[in-house]
């Protein structure tokens, strides 16, 4: 069977990106051939949210199993966090990448942690399953910066202006947070051969 690739652009301080990640994962799990669908995450700084919007997202995402407890929008340079998300993909594929991203989202929105701190990032990466020494080497360098820059360049090239944004099979896209059902329909329409 042919593999269907889903590319999801988001930012670790964007609550709607967190919601989109969970809903896309639920749609993949509910699809006819979930083992043949690959979800790859890409970095794109999101627009800042207001405290009121964060409160609305906190209510809207409860059915998705997301518990947002912070009341002030997170502010952090997410470049290093996204470098670790790219490292996770390189070391362990989409599953490890998804675990790293999930750990970062929980750290930001449930624990209120500063994901610009290298000390915190090192701990979170180890908790997600990455090798601590490898993570330390990356954080002490500029390694994987090119991956983060490339994500932004591709987004601009294909016209993605905001997060979250899902691209299915390199041509069908859906911007903004959508429902699990909408993501599932998009996957089904793009994968007649699966």
N, C-alpha and C positions, 0 to 999 in steps of 0.2 A: 504494500500500500504506500501511497505517496504521503510524505510528511507535510502537514500544514503548519506554517510558521506564523505566529502572532507576535507582533512587535508592539510593546506598550511603552509609551513615553510618559515619564512622571518625575516627580521630585519628592525626596524624603520628608520635606517640610510642608507638602501640599496634602491636606486631608482628603481631598477628592481623588488624588492619585492612590492613596491607601484604599479607599472605597473601590476604585476601579480595579485594583489588583485583586482584591477579594472576589469581586463580582465576575471578573474574567476567569479566575480560577474555578469558580463555581460553574460557570458556563462550560468550560472545558470538561470538567468532571461530568456534567450532564449531557455532553455531546455523544454522538453515536460511537465514535472511536477515540476516546480521550488519550489513549496511548500513542496515537498518531499525530497529536497536536503538541507543538512545542511553543512555549511562551518565553520570549526573550524581553528583558527590561532594558530601557534606554533612559539616560539622564537628560532632563531638560528642566532648568530652573522654572518653577511655577510663579505665578503672580501672587503677591502677598494676600492673605485673607484677613478679614477684619474679625474682631472678637465675636460680633453678631453672627457672621457667617460660620465661624468655627462652632458656635453653639448650635446652629442649624445642622451642620454636618454631624455633630455628636449625636443628635437625635436621629437623623436620617440613617446613620450607619449601624445602629444597634441591631437591626435584623440581620446584618451581615456578620455579626459576631465581633464587631469592633467596639472597644470601650475607650472613647476619647475622654480623658479626665482633665487635660490642661484647659485653662480658660483663656489664656493669652496666646495669640498666634506665635508659633515658633519662629525665631530669627536665627539663622546660622548659615555660614558658608558651607554648602553641602558638597563642594568639590571632592574633598577627601573621602567622604562617605560614599559618593558615587564611584570613586576610584576603587573602593573595596567591593562594591557591587560588581564592577567589571572584573576585578580579580577573582571573585567567587565564580563568575561564569567561566573564566579561563581555567580555573583549577578543578571545578566540579560540575560544570554544565549548568543547564537551566534550574535543576533542583537546588543546587547549592546557592545559586544566585537568588532564587526565590526565598530561601531561608535567610540569607543575609539581609535582603530587603525587608522581609517581615520583621526581623529583629530590630532593624533601624526604625521602622514605623512604630513599633511598640515602644521603643525607647523615647521617641519624640512625643508621641501623643498620649501614652499611658503613664510613662515614668518622668516625662518632662526633662530628659537628659539633653545635654549640649553635644550634638553630633559633629561639632567642629573640633572638639577636644580629641587629640590623638590618644590620650590615655583611655578615654571612654570608648573610642572607636576600636582600639585594640581588644578591650574586654568584650565588646559586643560581637566582634568578628570571631573571637574564640568561642563564644557561646553559640554562634551560628554554625560552627564546625570548621572554620578556617584555621590554618596553622599560625600560631601566634608569632613565631619568628619570621615567617614569610610576610605577614601583615606588617610587622615592625619595619622590615626592609622597605616595603612599598611606601609606608607613611613617611619614612626618612628620605624618600627620593621623590621624583616626579613620575615614577612608573605608573602606567595606566591613565595618565593625564590625556594622552592622545585618544584613548577610547571615549572619554567624557567629551572631549572636543569634537570627535567624529560624530557622536550622537547628536550634538547640537547642530553640526553642519548638515547632517542628513535631514534633520527636522526642518531646518530652514529651506533646504532644497525641495522637499516635497510639500512645503506649505503648512507645516504644523506650527501653530503660533502659541498654543497653550496646552496646559496639562489638565487632566490626563488625555491621552490620544492613542487609540488603538489602530494599528494597521494590520490588515489580514492579507497574507500571501502577497505582500508588497504592492497592493493596489487598492484594496477596499479599506476605507478608513472611517472611524467614528470618533469624533471629538467630544470631550466632556464626559462626565460620569453618566453611564447608561445603566439600565436594569440588566439583571442576569438574563432575562428573556431576550432583550435586544441583542446582547452579546452572543447569545446562543443562536439566534436567527442569523446573525452575521457570519458566524462560524459555519453554520449549516449551508448557507447560500454560497460560501466560498469553497466548500469542500464536497462537491458532488461525487468526487472519485473516492472519498474515504468510506 
